[in-house]
Amino acid sequence: MLLIKNGKVYTMTGEVIENGSILIENGKIKEIGKDIVAPLDVEIIDAEGKTVMPGFIDAHCHLGMWESGIGFEGDDGNEAVDPVTPHLRAIDGINPMDITFKEAQQGGVTCACTGPGSANVIGGQFAAIKTYGDRIDNMIVKAPLAMKVAFGENPKRVYNGQKKSPTTRIATAAILRETLYKAKEYNEKLELSKDDESKKPKFDMKLEAMAMVIRKEIPLKAHAHRADDIFTALRIANEFGLDMTLDHCTEGHLIADYLAKEGKSAIVGPTFGHRSKFELQNTSFETPNALNKAGVKIAITTDSPVIPLQYLPMCAGLAAKAGLDEMEALKAITINAAEIAGIADRVGSLEVGKDADIVIFEENPLMDVGCEASFTIIDGKIVYKK
C-alpha cells in the first residue's frame, strides 16, 4: 500500500482538497480525502507544500511509433504505399523501450493515446497506453481506441509524390466514403448471416476493422487542420451516423459556433512551434479558449514527437496564458482528455476505484515551464522520482 498525505489534491471531479491524502492499494485508489487512517506498514509520501494531480493524458500523439534519434529504422507510423490501411494496429508498432517513455514520465504524462500518422486517408487503429512498462500488451488501457483518418495536405502530398490517388481533397473524401460504404455493406451481411457461416461474406481484414467504426464501437479520429477540412470530416461522419473526434482542429477558433452545434469534441494542437505548412497559417494558442467558450469539449495535444510529450503541461499552460481558464487547461490534459478518448472509467481524475496514476509537483506545472514531476505514479507504482 502507498499513502500520499498533506498535499494540495486536484481531483478534477470535485473541490480541491487542501492537506489531502490518497490511499493506494493494488494499483487502484482505495480512499481519498483528509485524515485517512492507514496501516502502520504503509509506504508514505509526504506531499506537504506540493501539488497532487491525476497523471496527464495526451489524447492524440504518436508515442513509440517514431523512435527517438533513429530515422527510418524506427519510423513505424505510416505505411505510406496504400491510402487505405484500417487493419494496421498501433500496438504492433510501439516500442515501449524508447527513451521518450521515460521523458514522458518525468513530465507527469502517465497515459497516451497513440497511433498511426496522417499519410493515409485511413491510417489504422489508435490505442490508449500507459507510459510505463516493457511489454506493450501489459500497458494497454484500451485498444483499439479509434480509427485514424486524415484530411487536408498530408494524404494528397504523399500520394501526389507517388502519382496515385488521392492527389486532391475531393479524392481523399471519396476514398473514405467508398470505404465506409463497403464497410457498411460488409457489416450488414455479417449481421444477416448471424451464426450461419455459409452466409457470411468473404473475410476482409480491412472491412472487419472498419466495421467497428460502422457499429460505433470506436470513433473516427479525424486529422483536420483547416476549417474546410473540418467541415468535410463532419459531413462524412454525419452521412454515416458515426462518432468522431476532431484532432488538431487548428482553425477551430474560426468556426467555433458551428462546431459547438455539431457536438463533437476537439483535440487541439500541436500549437507550439513553426508553421511548417500552409494549412497551419492560423495556428494560435487562442484556439482552445475560443472553442471552450463556445461550448466545445477540448483536450490539448503535443502530437508527439512534433512537441516532446513531456511538454504537454507547458502547452496547456501556454493556452492558459492566451486566455483559457487555468482549471479548464488542466482538464484539457486530464479528465477532458480521458472522456474524449473514452477511458475516463480508469484515468483522468482522482477517484476511488480508478487507476492510481498520480503526479506530484513542487510548483504549478502549467505556470512553471521548467517544472518537473517530483513523483510520477502509474498503477500505484512509483515509476519516477526526482
N, C-alpha and C positions, 0 to 999 in steps of 0.2 A: 504493500500500500504506500501511497505518497500523499502528503498533505502540503498544500500551498497555503500559507497564512499571512495575514496582515497586509495584503495587497489592495490596491485600488482595482476592483474587478469590474470589467466591462463585459456583461453577459450578452449584450446585443439583442436581447429579447425582453429586458426589464430594466429596472433602475441600476445605475452604477452603485456598486456596493463598496463603501469605504471600510477599510480594515476587514476585508472579506477573506474567506477561506474556501478552499476547494479540496474535497477528499476524493482520491482516485483509487479504484480497485479494479483489477483485471482489465486494465486498458480503458475503462469507462469512468465517467463522472458519477460518483456514488452520492455525493452530497455537496451542496453549495450554499453559502450564507455566512453567518457570523457565529463565533464561539462554538465551532464544531468540536465535538469530543471524539478523539481518535485513539486507537490502540497505542500503548506505550512504545511498541517497537516500530511504529510507522516512520518512514523516511520523511524529513521535513525540509521544505524550502521556505525560509523566512523572506517574504517579499515586501517587507516594510519599506515605504518610500518608493515602491516600484509600481508599475502598471501591468496588470494581468489581463490578457485578451485572448479571444479564440485565435487559433492558428489562422494565418492568412490564406486565402484561396485565390488563385488566378483562374478565371473561368474560360480563358482561351489562351493557350500557349502551345509550344512545341518542345517542351522539356524532354530531353533524351532522344529526340528524333534527329536533331542536328548536334552531333557531339562537339565538344569544345576543342578547338585547336587542331582539328584533324583534316577537314576538307572532304573530298568525295568519299573516302573510305568510311566516314562516319555520318554521311548525309543520307538519311533514310526516310525523309518526309514527303517526297514527291516521286511517284512513278510516272514521270512526265513523257510517256510514249503512248498513252491511251487516255483520252479525256474522260472516260467513264470507268472508275475503279472503286465502286462502293464495297467490294468484297475485301478490301485491304483493312487490316486491323492495327491500330496504333500499338497495341501491346506486343505485337510481333516485331516491332522496330525500335522499341525503347531500350536504351542501355542505362540501367539504374546505377552503374558504376561510374558514370560520368561525373566530373567534378562539380558540374552545375547543380547537382542534387545537394551536395554539402553546402554550397554557397546559398542555395535557397533556404536551407535550414537556418543559416546564420542571419538571414533577413527576416526570419519568422514565418516563412511560407511553408505550410505543412501539407497542402493539398493543391494539385494542379490538374486542370482539365487540358489534356494534351493530345495531339493527333496530327494528321497529315496537313500539309501546306495547301496552297491555293493555285498550284499549277494546273490542276484538272478541274473540269466542270463539277465532277463528283469525285472527291479525293479519297474518301474512306471513313472509317469509324473512329471517333474520338473515344478516349477513356478518361475517367477521373481516378487519379492515383495519389497515394501518399508520397511525400518526398524522401522518405526513409525506407531503406531495405536493400537487399542484394538480389532478390528474385522478384520479378515484376508480378508474378502470379499471386504473391503474398502482399502486394502493395495496392491492389485494385480496390477502389471504393465502388465503382460502377463501370462496367464495360459490357456491351457498347453503351456509350453515353449519348452520342449524337452522330448524325451523318454530315460530314463536311461537304459543302457545296460552295462554289466561288463564282462571283460575277465581276465585271469590270476588266481592268487591264491585264491581270495576270494570265488567265487562260488564253486570251487572244494573242498575247505576246509570245507565250510558249509555243503555241501551235502555228502561229504565223511563221516562226522560225523553222518549223518542220514542213511548211507548205501544205497543211492539212487543217480541216475544220476542228475547232472554231477559230476564225480569224476576226470575227466581229461579235459584238454584243448580241445581235439577233440570233446568231448561230449558237452562242452559249445558252441562251434561253430555250431555243428549240431543242437542243440536245438534252437538256434537263427535262423539258416537258415530255419528249419522246420516251425517255427512260421511265418517268413516272407513270405514263400511260401503260407501258409494258408491265411495270411492276404491279399496277392496279389490276390489270387483266390476269396476271400470274397469280396474284393473291386471291382473286375471285375464283379461279379454278381450284386453288388449294382448298378454299372453304367449301366449295361444292362437292369436292371429292371426299371430304371428311376422312374416314378411315379406309376408304376403298383405294388401295394402291394402284389399281388398274386405271383409275380415272385421274390420277394426279398428273400435273404437267411434267414434262421432262425437267429434271433438276437443272437449275441455272443459278450458279453461285452469286452472280451479281444481282439478279432479281430477288433471290432469297434475302439478301441484305437490304435491298430497297423495300421489300415487303414490310419490314419492321417500321419503316417510315410511313407507309400507307396505313398500317394498323395503328399508328400513333404510339407505338411502343418507344420510339425515340424521335426527337425533333430533327429538322434540318438545322444545321449550323451554318448560317449564310455569311460568307465573307463578302462584304459590300461596303465600300467607302463612299462613293458618290451618291448624291440624292437620287438620280435616275436609276442607278443600280439597286438601291434600297427599295425603291418602288417596284422594280421588276421582280425582286425577290418576294416581296409581299404579294404581288399579283399572282405569281405562280403558287405560292402557299395557299392563297385564298381559293384559287381554282380547284385545288385538290383537297381542300379542307385539312391542311397539315399544320402541325406545330412547328414553330421556327423561332430561333433567336437571331438577332441582328448583330453580327460580330464586326467590330471595328466602328461602323456607324459614324464615320469621320464627319460627314456633313449632316449629322442628325440634328444639330442645333438650327440648321436652316429649315427643317421640316418638322420640328418638334411637335407641333399641334397635330399634324397628320399622324405621326407615329403614336401619340397618346391615344387617338381614336382607334388605331389598329389593335392596341392591346398587347403588342409584342414587347419583349424585353430587349435591352441593348447592352452589349458588352463593348465598352468604348476604349479605343486605343489601338496601337501604341501612339502616344501623343508626344513623348519626349524624344527629340532627335531631328534629323534632317528630313525635309520633304523630298523623298527620293524619287517620286514620280508625280505625274500631272494630277492624278486623282486625289492627291494629298494636299493640294494647294490651300484648302480651307481648314487644315488641321488647327485645332485650338483646344487649350485646356478649359475653355469656357463651355465646351460641348456637354460634359457631364451635368453641370449645373442647369443648363438650358433644358435638357431632357428631364432632369429630376423635377424642375419647376413645372413642366408641362404635365407631369404625372406618369412618366415612363420609368419603370423599374430599371436601374442601371447597375452594372458592375464595371470595374476598371481592369484593363489587361495590359501586360507588358508586351504581349505577343512574343515572349522569349523564344529565341535568342535575340530578337530585334532590340529589346531592352533586357538586360540580365534580370532574371526572375527575382533576385534578392532586392531589387529596387521597386518592387510593387508598392510598398508603403510610401516611397518617395513620390511615385506617380499619383497616388491618392492625395498626398499632401499638396502637390502642385495643383491638383484640381480644387482642393480646398482654398488655396491661395487665390485661385481665379474666381472664387465666389461660392463654390459648393459648401454647404454646411458641413462642419467637421465630423459630426456624427454620421451624416449621410455618406461622407467619404469613407469612413471606417466601415459602414455597412456594405459599401461597394466592393470591399475586399474580404468580407466575412459572410454575414447572413444573406445579403442580396446575391452574392456570387453563388452561394450554396443553393438558394431557392431557384435561381435561374437555371442552374445546372441540374436540378432535380436530385440533390444529395443532402438536403437540409435535414433529413431524418437522422443523419450521422454527424455532420460537421457544420460549421458556420456560426455556432453560438455556444455559450457555456450553459448547459442544462443537464439535469440529472438524466442518465441513460445514454447520453451522446458520447462519441469517442472523445477520449481525453487528449485532444490536440490543443495545446495551450502554449502561449508565448509570453514571456515576461521581459519587460523593458525597464531600463533606468529612467528614460525620458519618453516623451510622447513621440512615437515613431513617425507620425505624419508631419510633425513640425520640425524635427531634427533630422536633416538629410543624412548625417553620418551615423545615425542611431543603429546600433547592432543589438540583437537579442542577447539578454543575459542568460536566459534558458529557453530552449525550444523543446517541447514535449510532444511526442507523437504516439498515440495509442498508449498513453500512460508511461512511456519510457523517455527519460532524458536523453535526447539524441545530440544536443549541442549545449555546451556550457561555456560562456565567455571566460 
